[in-house]
Amino acid sequence: MVQGDKSGGRLVGVVFGASSPFEADLVAELYAAADLVGYRLSLALHGAKRTRVRAVADLADQGCAAIIVVGAEHGDRFVCDVPIVVVGERIPDLVAVTVGTDEWRGAQMAVQHLIDLGHTAIAHIEGGDHPCAAERLRGYLGAMTAAGFRDECRTLVGDYTEEAGALAAERLLAEGNLPTAVFLANDRMAVGFIEVMRHNGIRVPDDLSVVGYDDGPHMVLGHVNLTTIRQDVAGLGNAALDAVASLVGDSERPPNTGGLGFYGAIALEPELMVRGTTAPPAGTDPDLVDAGRERVRWGLLADTCDDTLVRELGTPGVVSGPIEVVASASTAVAWEIADRLGILVSYGLYEDLIDDPEVDAIYIALPAEAQEVWTIKAREAGKLVRGLSVD
C-alpha cells in the first residue's frame, strides 16, 4: 500500500472520456482511492477534438507525478517523462503498467451462461476499435467454438453507444432471422438494443435473451434489469493507485513493469450478474437446462491445430462442455493453438494440464504412440479421456 507520509499530496493525472458512464464511475472510485492515500487528482478529458496523447502531455506539463489513462487504444503513443498507468486493455507497444478486468474470461462467462440456458443461436454485437472489444469478441468466439457452435457464430459491428445497439437491433430485424440470444460488448449498446426490440414487439427475455458488459449502476433501474458482466470498478481504482504508488516510490512493493501475461500489473476477475433479460429459449425443457449446468470442463493435449482437429472439436457432442485449457510440447505452439480455438489457458507441459484440478476431462489429439502414454497418465489422475489419434 501507499505510505502516506511519503506521498506528500502528490498530483496524479487522470485522462478519461466524458461520454462513457463506465469511465465516469471509475473516476469517482479513483477520487475515493486517492483520498485514502493523500493523492490529489487532476483530470483531463479526451474526445473528438482532443486526443489522449494531447491530454497526457498537458497533465505532464502541469507537474503530475504519474498519469492514469482510462481506456487507452491501439495507436496511442504517450511521449512524456512521467510514469503511465493504463486502466483497460493492455497495449503491447505502449510503455505503461496496465490494470484491467480479465475481458476474455468475462465474455466467456456471458456466453456460457446463455449456452447453459439452452441457447445455440447466439449473436455478438462487437465494440469496434474501442478498448477491450477485441478480447470480448475472442471470449465469445472461444465459448461458442468450445461448445460446438462454431458455425452458429454471428457478429455485428458496434461502437459502445446506445445508437450502435439500436442499429444492430434494426439490422437483425431487417434480416428476419433473429437469434435466440445476443451478447453485446457493453451495457450502453444493450440498452439501445433492447429498446428497439421491445418497440418492435420482441419480448425480452421471452423471445430473445440479452447480456451486456460492465454493470453500471443504472442497469438495475426501471425497465432494464440487465443480465451483464460486472467489472470491479472500485478494485480497478485501488489497483491503479497502487500501481502509481509503486512507480513513484510511495510503496514498498516494486513496480510491475515487465513479464508476460495479457495484462501488465493485475487482471481482476469479472462477475456474472444474472437478472431479468435472460431465460431459456422458448420451448426448452427446464429439466434439460438444469442438467446442462452440470457441465464438464475439458482440457486439450495437442501439438498441432490442423483442420481435422478443428472440424472434430466443432462437431456437437464430441465434448460436453467448453475446452478451457490447452497443453502442447512447447509454450509457443500452445499459444498458437489457444489463439486459433479461442481457449482461455495454455500450458507448455502436458503434466501441468493433467494436474490442473479444475479440468475434469481431457481430449487427447496426439500421434498414436503418445496417445496411449498420455491417456494412461490422464486416467491415473482421475480424468475422463476422449481422443483423436493424429498421424
C-alpha positions as CSV (number, residue, x, y, z in Angstrom):
1,M,0.0,0.0,0.0
2,V,0.9,3.7,-0.4
3,Q,3.0,5.0,2.5
4,G,1.0,8.2,3.3
5,D,3.9,10.1,4.9
6,K,5.9,9.8,1.6
7,S,3.1,10.8,-0.8
8,G,3.3,14.5,0.1
9,G,0.0,15.2,-1.6
10,R,1.3,14.1,-5.0
11,L,-0.6,15.3,-8.0
12,V,-1.8,12.4,-10.2
13,G,-3.3,13.0,-13.6
14,V,-6.3,11.1,-15.0
15,V,-7.3,11.0,-18.7
16,F,-10.8,9.8,-19.5
17,G,-13.7,10.2,-21.8
18,A,-16.7,12.2,-20.5
19,S,-19.3,10.4,-22.7
20,S,-18.7,7.0,-21.1
21,P,-20.7,6.2,-17.9
22,F,-18.2,3.5,-17.0
23,E,-15.2,5.8,-17.2
24,A,-17.1,8.4,-15.1
25,D,-17.8,5.8,-12.5
26,L,-14.2,4.8,-12.5
27,V,-13.1,8.4,-12.0
28,A,-15.3,8.6,-8.9
29,E,-13.6,5.5,-7.5
30,L,-10.2,6.9,-8.3
31,Y,-11.1,10.0,-6.2
32,A,-12.1,7.8,-3.3
33,A,-8.9,5.8,-3.5
34,A,-6.8,8.9,-3.8
35,D,-8.4,10.4,-0.7
36,L,-7.4,7.4,1.3
37,V,-3.7,7.8,0.5
38,G,-3.4,11.6,0.3
39,Y,-3.0,12.0,-3.5
40,R,-4.6,14.8,-5.4
41,L,-6.1,14.2,-8.9
42,S,-6.0,16.5,-12.0
43,L,-8.5,15.5,-14.7
44,A,-8.2,15.8,-18.5
45,L,-10.8,14.9,-21.0
46,H,-10.3,13.4,-24.4
47,G,-12.7,13.5,-27.3
48,A,-13.2,14.2,-31.0
49,K,-11.2,17.5,-30.7
50,R,-8.7,16.5,-28.0
51,T,-6.7,13.2,-28.2
52,R,-5.5,11.2,-25.3
53,V,-1.9,12.0,-26.3
54,R,-2.6,15.7,-26.0
55,A,-4.4,15.2,-22.7
56,V,-1.4,13.2,-21.3
57,A,1.1,15.9,-22.5
58,D,-0.9,18.7,-20.8
59,L,-1.0,16.8,-17.5
60,A,2.7,16.1,-17.6
61,D,3.3,19.9,-18.1
62,Q,1.2,20.5,-15.0
63,G,3.7,18.6,-12.9
64,C,1.8,15.3,-12.3
65,A,3.9,12.7,-10.7
66,A,2.1,10.0,-12.7
67,I,-0.8,9.8,-15.2
68,I,-3.6,7.3,-15.3
69,V,-5.1,6.8,-18.7
70,V,-8.6,5.2,-18.7
71,G,-9.2,3.2,-21.9
72,A,-6.1,3.6,-24.0
73,E,-6.4,2.4,-27.6
74,H,-4.1,0.8,-30.1
75,G,-2.1,3.5,-31.8
76,D,-1.8,5.7,-28.7
77,R,1.8,6.7,-28.0
78,F,2.5,8.8,-25.0
79,V,5.7,10.8,-25.0
80,C,6.4,12.1,-21.6
81,D,8.8,11.7,-18.6
82,V,6.3,10.6,-16.0
83,P,5.1,7.0,-15.4
84,I,1.9,5.9,-17.2
85,V,-0.8,3.5,-15.7
86,V,-3.4,2.3,-18.1
87,V,-6.8,1.1,-16.9
88,G,-8.3,-1.2,-19.5
89,E,-6.7,-3.1,-22.3
90,R,-3.0,-3.9,-22.5
91,I,-1.5,-2.2,-25.5
92,P,1.6,-4.3,-26.4
93,D,3.7,-1.4,-27.8
94,L,2.8,1.1,-25.0
95,V,5.2,1.7,-22.2
96,A,2.8,1.5,-19.3
97,V,1.7,-0.6,-16.4
98,T,-1.8,-1.9,-17.1
99,V,-4.6,-2.9,-14.7
100,G,-7.9,-4.2,-16.0
101,T,-10.5,-6.9,-16.0
102,D,-10.0,-10.3,-17.5
103,E,-12.1,-9.4,-20.5
104,W,-11.7,-12.8,-22.3
105,R,-13.0,-14.6,-19.2
106,G,-15.9,-12.1,-18.7
107,A,-17.1,-12.6,-22.3
108,Q,-16.8,-16.4,-22.0
109,M,-18.9,-16.3,-18.8
110,A,-21.6,-14.3,-20.5
111,V,-21.8,-16.7,-23.5
112,Q,-21.5,-19.8,-21.4
113,H,-24.5,-18.5,-19.3
114,L,-26.6,-18.4,-22.5
115,I,-25.4,-21.8,-23.6
116,D,-26.2,-23.3,-20.2
117,L,-29.7,-21.9,-20.6
118,G,-30.1,-23.9,-23.8
119,H,-29.2,-21.2,-26.4
120,T,-27.2,-22.2,-29.5
121,A,-28.0,-19.3,-31.9
122,I,-26.2,-16.6,-30.0
123,A,-25.1,-13.4,-31.8
124,H,-22.5,-10.9,-30.6
125,I,-22.5,-7.1,-31.1
126,E,-18.9,-6.0,-31.1
127,G,-17.3,-2.9,-29.7
128,G,-15.4,-2.0,-32.9
129,D,-12.0,-0.4,-32.1
130,H,-12.9,0.6,-28.6
131,P,-10.8,-0.7,-25.6
132,C,-11.2,-4.3,-24.7
133,A,-13.7,-5.0,-27.5
134,A,-11.3,-7.4,-29.2
135,E,-10.9,-9.6,-26.1
136,R,-14.6,-9.7,-25.6
137,L,-15.0,-10.9,-29.2
138,R,-12.4,-13.5,-28.6
139,G,-14.2,-14.7,-25.5
140,Y,-17.4,-15.0,-27.5
141,L,-15.8,-17.0,-30.3
142,G,-13.9,-19.2,-27.8
143,A,-17.1,-20.1,-25.8
144,M,-19.1,-20.8,-29.0
145,T,-16.3,-22.9,-30.5
146,A,-15.7,-24.9,-27.3
147,A,-19.4,-25.7,-27.0
148,G,-19.5,-27.0,-30.6
149,F,-21.4,-24.0,-32.0
150,R,-18.7,-22.5,-34.2
151,D,-21.0,-22.5,-37.3
152,E,-23.6,-20.5,-35.3
153,C,-21.3,-17.6,-34.6
154,R,-22.8,-14.3,-35.9
155,T,-21.2,-10.9,-35.2
156,L,-22.3,-7.3,-36.0
157,V,-20.1,-4.2,-35.6
158,G,-20.9,-1.7,-32.8
159,D,-19.2,1.2,-31.0
160,Y,-20.2,1.2,-27.3
161,T,-23.1,3.6,-27.8
162,E,-26.9,3.2,-27.4
163,E,-27.2,4.2,-31.1
164,A,-25.0,1.3,-32.2
165,G,-27.1,-1.1,-30.2
166,A,-30.2,0.3,-31.7
167,L,-28.8,0.0,-35.3
168,A,-27.7,-3.6,-34.6
169,A,-31.3,-4.5,-33.5
170,E,-32.7,-2.8,-36.6
171,R,-30.3,-4.8,-38.8
172,L,-31.3,-8.1,-37.2
173,L,-35.0,-7.3,-37.6
174,A,-34.5,-6.4,-41.2
175,E,-32.6,-9.7,-41.9
176,G,-35.6,-11.6,-40.4
177,N,-33.6,-14.4,-38.9
178,L,-33.4,-13.5,-35.2
179,P,-31.0,-15.4,-32.9
180,T,-32.4,-16.6,-29.6
181,A,-29.8,-14.7,-27.6
182,V,-27.4,-11.7,-28.0
183,F,-24.3,-10.8,-26.1
184,L,-23.4,-7.1,-26.5
185,A,-19.9,-5.8,-25.8
186,N,-21.2,-3.2,-23.3
187,D,-24.3,-2.1,-21.4
188,R,-24.9,1.1,-23.4
189,M,-25.4,-0.9,-26.6
190,A,-27.6,-3.4,-24.7
191,V,-29.9,-0.6,-23.6
192,G,-30.4,0.7,-27.2
193,F,-30.8,-2.8,-28.5
194,I,-33.5,-3.7,-26.0
195,E,-35.5,-0.5,-26.6
196,V,-35.7,-1.2,-30.4
197,M,-36.6,-4.9,-29.9
198,R,-39.3,-4.1,-27.4
199,H,-40.7,-1.3,-29.7
200,N,-41.0,-3.9,-32.5
201,G,-42.9,-6.4,-30.3
202,I,-39.9,-8.7,-29.4
203,R,-40.2,-9.7,-25.8
204,V,-37.0,-9.8,-23.7
205,P,-36.3,-12.4,-22.4
206,D,-39.3,-14.5,-23.6
207,D,-38.4,-14.2,-27.3
208,L,-34.8,-13.0,-27.1
209,S,-32.2,-13.1,-24.2
210,V,-29.8,-10.2,-23.9
211,V,-26.5,-10.0,-21.9
212,G,-24.4,-6.8,-21.6
213,Y,-21.0,-6.0,-20.1
214,D,-19.8,-3.5,-17.4
215,D,-22.7,-3.4,-15.0
216,G,-23.1,0.3,-14.5
217,P,-25.3,1.4,-11.6
218,H,-28.2,2.3,-14.0
219,M,-28.5,-1.3,-15.2
220,V,-30.9,-2.4,-12.5
221,L,-33.2,0.6,-12.7
222,G,-36.5,1.0,-14.4
223,H,-37.2,-1.2,-17.4
224,V,-33.6,-2.5,-17.9
225,N,-32.7,-5.0,-15.1
226,L,-29.9,-6.3,-17.4
227,T,-28.1,-9.5,-17.1
228,T,-24.5,-8.4,-17.5
229,I,-20.8,-8.9,-16.6
230,R,-19.7,-6.8,-13.6
231,Q,-16.3,-5.1,-13.6
232,D,-14.9,-4.4,-10.1
233,V,-14.7,-0.6,-10.6
234,A,-13.6,0.1,-7.0
235,G,-11.0,-2.6,-7.4
236,L,-9.7,-1.1,-10.6
237,G,-9.4,2.3,-8.9
238,N,-7.5,0.9,-6.0
239,A,-5.2,-1.2,-8.2
240,A,-4.5,1.9,-10.4
241,L,-3.4,4.0,-7.4
242,D,-1.4,1.1,-6.0
243,A,0.4,0.9,-9.3
244,V,1.1,4.7,-9.2
245,A,2.5,4.3,-5.7
246,S,4.9,1.6,-6.7
247,L,6.1,3.6,-9.8
248,V,6.7,6.9,-7.8
249,G,8.3,5.2,-4.8
250,D,5.5,5.6,-2.3
251,S,5.1,1.8,-1.8
252,E,7.5,-0.9,-0.6
253,R,6.1,-3.1,-3.4
254,P,8.3,-2.9,-6.5
255,P,6.6,-1.7,-9.7
256,N,5.4,-4.4,-12.1
257,T,6.9,-3.1,-15.4
258,G,7.7,-6.4,-17.2
259,G,6.9,-10.0,-17.6
260,L,4.3,-11.8,-19.7
261,G,0.5,-12.1,-19.3
262,F,-2.2,-10.3,-21.2
263,Y,-2.5,-7.6,-18.6
264,G,0.5,-5.9,-17.1
265,A,0.1,-5.3,-13.4
266,I,-3.1,-7.1,-12.5
267,A,-6.2,-8.6,-14.1
268,L,-9.3,-8.5,-11.9
269,E,-11.9,-11.3,-12.0
270,P,-15.3,-10.3,-13.6
271,E,-18.6,-11.5,-12.2
272,L,-21.8,-12.7,-14.0
273,M,-24.9,-10.8,-12.7
274,V,-28.0,-12.8,-13.7
275,R,-31.1,-10.6,-13.8
276,G,-34.2,-10.2,-15.9
277,T,-33.1,-10.2,-19.5
278,T,-32.0,-13.9,-19.9
279,A,-34.1,-17.0,-19.9
280,P,-34.1,-20.4,-21.7
281,P,-35.2,-20.3,-25.3
282,A,-38.9,-20.7,-25.9
283,G,-40.0,-24.3,-25.8
284,T,-36.9,-25.5,-23.9
285,D,-37.4,-28.4,-21.4
286,P,-36.4,-26.9,-18.0
287,D,-35.0,-30.3,-16.9
288,L,-32.6,-30.3,-19.8
289,V,-31.4,-26.8,-18.9
290,D,-30.8,-27.8,-15.3
291,A,-28.8,-30.9,-16.5
292,G,-26.7,-28.7,-18.8
293,R,-25.5,-26.6,-15.9
294,E,-23.6,-29.7,-14.6
295,R,-21.1,-29.3,-17.4
296,V,-17.7,-31.0,-17.8
297,R,-14.6,-28.8,-18.1
298,W,-12.2,-30.0,-20.8
299,G,-8.5,-29.7,-21.5
300,L,-6.8,-30.4,-24.8
301,L,-3.4,-32.1,-25.4
302,A,-2.2,-31.3,-28.9
303,D,0.9,-30.4,-30.8
304,T,-0.8,-29.1,-34.0
305,C,-4.1,-27.4,-34.8
306,D,-4.9,-28.7,-38.2
307,D,-8.3,-28.6,-40.0
308,T,-9.1,-32.2,-38.9
309,L,-8.9,-31.2,-35.2
310,V,-10.9,-28.0,-35.8
311,R,-13.6,-30.0,-37.5
312,E,-13.6,-32.7,-34.8
313,L,-13.9,-30.2,-32.0
314,G,-16.6,-28.3,-33.8
315,T,-18.8,-31.3,-34.0
316,P,-21.6,-31.2,-31.5
317,G,-21.4,-34.0,-28.9
318,V,-17.6,-34.5,-29.2
319,V,-17.1,-32.7,-25.9
320,S,-19.8,-31.9,-23.4
321,G,-18.5,-28.6,-22.2
322,P,-16.0,-25.8,-23.1
323,I,-12.4,-26.6,-23.7
324,E,-10.7,-24.1,-21.4
325,V,-7.1,-25.3,-21.2
326,V,-4.6,-26.5,-23.9
327,A,-1.2,-28.0,-23.4
328,S,1.4,-28.7,-26.0
329,A,5.1,-29.7,-26.3
330,S,6.1,-26.1,-26.4
331,T,4.7,-22.9,-25.0
332,A,4.7,-21.2,-28.4
333,V,2.7,-24.0,-30.0
334,A,0.3,-24.0,-27.1
335,W,-0.3,-20.2,-27.6
336,E,-0.9,-20.7,-31.3
337,I,-3.5,-23.5,-30.7
338,A,-5.2,-21.5,-27.9
339,D,-5.4,-18.4,-30.2
340,R,-7.0,-20.3,-33.1
341,L,-9.5,-22.2,-31.0
342,G,-10.3,-19.4,-28.5
343,I,-9.1,-21.4,-25.5
344,L,-8.6,-19.5,-22.2
345,V,-5.4,-21.0,-20.7
346,S,-2.3,-22.7,-22.2
347,Y,0.5,-24.8,-20.7
348,G,3.8,-25.7,-22.2
349,L,3.8,-29.1,-20.4
350,Y,1.3,-31.9,-20.7
351,E,1.7,-32.6,-17.0
352,D,0.6,-29.1,-15.9
353,L,-2.8,-29.6,-17.7
354,I,-3.3,-33.1,-16.3
355,D,-2.5,-31.8,-12.8
356,D,-5.0,-28.9,-13.1
357,P,-7.7,-29.6,-10.5
358,E,-10.3,-27.6,-12.4
359,V,-10.1,-29.7,-15.5
360,D,-12.5,-32.7,-15.4
361,A,-11.8,-34.3,-18.7
362,I,-9.1,-34.3,-21.4
363,Y,-9.3,-34.6,-25.1
364,I,-6.0,-36.0,-26.5
365,A,-5.1,-35.2,-30.1
366,L,-1.6,-36.7,-30.4
367,P,0.1,-39.4,-32.5
368,A,-0.8,-43.0,-31.6
369,E,2.4,-43.7,-29.7
370,A,1.9,-40.7,-27.5
371,Q,-1.8,-41.1,-27.3
372,E,-1.6,-44.3,-25.3
373,V,1.0,-42.9,-22.8
374,W,-0.9,-39.7,-22.0
375,T,-4.2,-41.5,-21.9
376,I,-2.8,-43.7,-19.1
377,K,-1.4,-40.7,-17.2
378,A,-4.7,-38.8,-17.5
379,R,-6.7,-41.7,-16.3
380,E,-4.3,-42.3,-13.4
381,A,-5.0,-38.6,-12.4
382,G,-8.7,-39.4,-12.4
383,K,-9.6,-37.5,-15.6
384,L,-12.2,-38.6,-18.2
385,V,-10.4,-39.1,-21.5
386,R,-11.5,-38.9,-25.1
387,G,-9.1,-38.9,-28.0
388,L,-8.3,-38.4,-31.7
389,S,-5.3,-40.2,-33.0
390,V,-3.1,-37.9,-35.1
391,D,-0.7,-39.5,-37.6
